[in-house]
Amino acid sequence: MALVITDSNFDDLLAAPEPLVVDFWAEWCGPCKMIGPVVEELAEAYAGKVTIGKMDVDDNNEISTRYGIRNIPTLLFFKNGQLVDKQVGATQKSTIAQKIEALLS
């Protein structure tokens, strides 16, 4: 299951040794609801290797603002605490999986 990421726990997750994938979403966002199940499946598949979580932009504007999130869904991919990739808009599971695999190489 994808982790619930908030403004208060984000920096701790970013400092952890595991790569981090954050899905910025909102309850009212149709495309967010489309990729939500995909994010959940990937969180389960990569458990123990990559931290994958979801951040509700309506409840957490500090981190959303820090990374200039203007469109949702947006997925940010972090390795060693650094932003290394992003995906804006709904996309296929295979595309997200490829980006996650790149974090592990």
C-alpha positions as CSV (number, residue, x, y, z in Angstrom):
1,M,0.0,0.0,0.0
2,A,1.3,3.5,-0.8
3,L,2.4,5.5,2.1
4,V,0.6,8.7,3.1
5,I,3.1,11.5,2.6
6,T,2.5,14.8,4.3
7,D,4.4,18.1,4.6
8,S,5.5,16.9,8.1
9,N,7.0,13.5,7.1
10,F,8.4,14.3,3.6
11,D,11.8,15.5,4.6
12,D,12.4,12.4,6.8
13,L,11.4,10.2,3.9
14,L,13.6,12.1,1.5
15,A,16.6,11.7,3.9
16,A,16.1,7.9,4.0
17,P,18.5,5.7,2.0
18,E,15.7,4.2,-0.1
19,P,14.6,6.0,-3.3
20,L,11.3,7.8,-3.0
21,V,8.4,8.2,-5.4
22,V,5.7,10.8,-4.6
23,D,2.4,10.9,-6.3
24,F,0.9,14.4,-6.0
25,W,-2.9,14.1,-6.3
26,A,-6.3,15.4,-5.1
27,E,-9.6,13.8,-4.4
28,W,-11.4,15.8,-7.1
29,C,-8.8,15.0,-9.9
30,G,-10.1,12.4,-12.4
31,P,-6.7,11.5,-13.9
32,C,-5.4,11.1,-10.3
33,K,-8.1,8.5,-9.7
34,M,-7.0,6.7,-12.9
35,I,-3.4,6.2,-11.8
36,G,-4.1,5.8,-8.1
37,P,-4.5,2.0,-8.4
38,V,-1.4,1.7,-10.5
39,V,0.6,3.6,-7.8
40,E,-0.8,1.2,-5.2
41,E,0.2,-1.8,-7.2
42,L,3.7,-0.5,-7.7
43,A,4.1,0.4,-4.0
44,E,3.3,-3.3,-3.2
45,A,5.6,-4.6,-6.0
46,Y,8.6,-2.5,-4.9
47,A,8.1,-2.7,-1.1
48,G,11.4,-2.8,0.7
49,K,13.3,-1.4,-2.3
50,V,11.6,2.0,-3.0
51,T,9.3,4.1,-0.8
52,I,6.2,5.0,-2.9
53,G,3.6,7.3,-1.4
54,K,0.8,9.8,-2.2
55,M,0.6,13.4,-1.2
56,D,-2.8,15.2,-1.3
57,V,-2.0,18.6,-2.6
58,D,-5.1,20.1,-1.0
59,D,-3.8,19.2,2.5
60,N,-0.1,19.7,1.9
61,N,0.8,22.8,0.1
62,E,4.3,23.4,1.5
63,I,6.0,20.5,-0.4
64,S,3.8,21.0,-3.5
65,T,4.9,24.7,-3.6
66,R,8.6,23.7,-3.0
67,Y,8.6,21.5,-6.1
68,G,6.4,23.8,-8.2
69,I,3.5,21.3,-8.6
70,R,1.1,23.0,-10.9
71,N,-0.6,20.1,-12.6
72,I,-1.8,16.8,-11.1
73,P,-1.2,14.0,-11.1
74,T,2.5,14.6,-10.9
75,L,5.0,11.9,-9.8
76,L,8.4,13.0,-8.6
77,F,11.3,10.5,-8.4
78,F,14.0,11.0,-5.8
79,K,17.4,9.2,-5.4
80,N,19.8,10.0,-2.7
81,G,17.6,13.0,-1.6
82,Q,17.8,14.5,-5.1
83,L,15.0,14.9,-7.6
84,V,16.0,12.9,-10.7
85,D,12.9,12.5,-12.7
86,K,9.2,13.5,-13.0
87,Q,6.1,12.4,-14.7
88,V,3.2,14.9,-15.2
89,G,-0.2,13.5,-16.1
90,A,-1.6,10.1,-16.1
91,T,0.5,7.5,-17.9
92,Q,0.9,3.7,-18.3
93,K,2.0,1.5,-15.5
94,S,5.0,0.4,-17.6
95,T,6.2,4.0,-17.9
96,I,6.2,4.5,-14.2
97,A,7.8,1.1,-13.6
98,Q,10.7,2.0,-16.0
99,K,11.3,5.2,-14.0
100,I,11.3,3.3,-10.8
101,E,13.7,0.7,-12.2
102,A,16.0,3.6,-13.2
103,L,16.1,4.6,-9.5
104,L,17.4,1.2,-8.6
105,S,20.3,1.1,-11.1
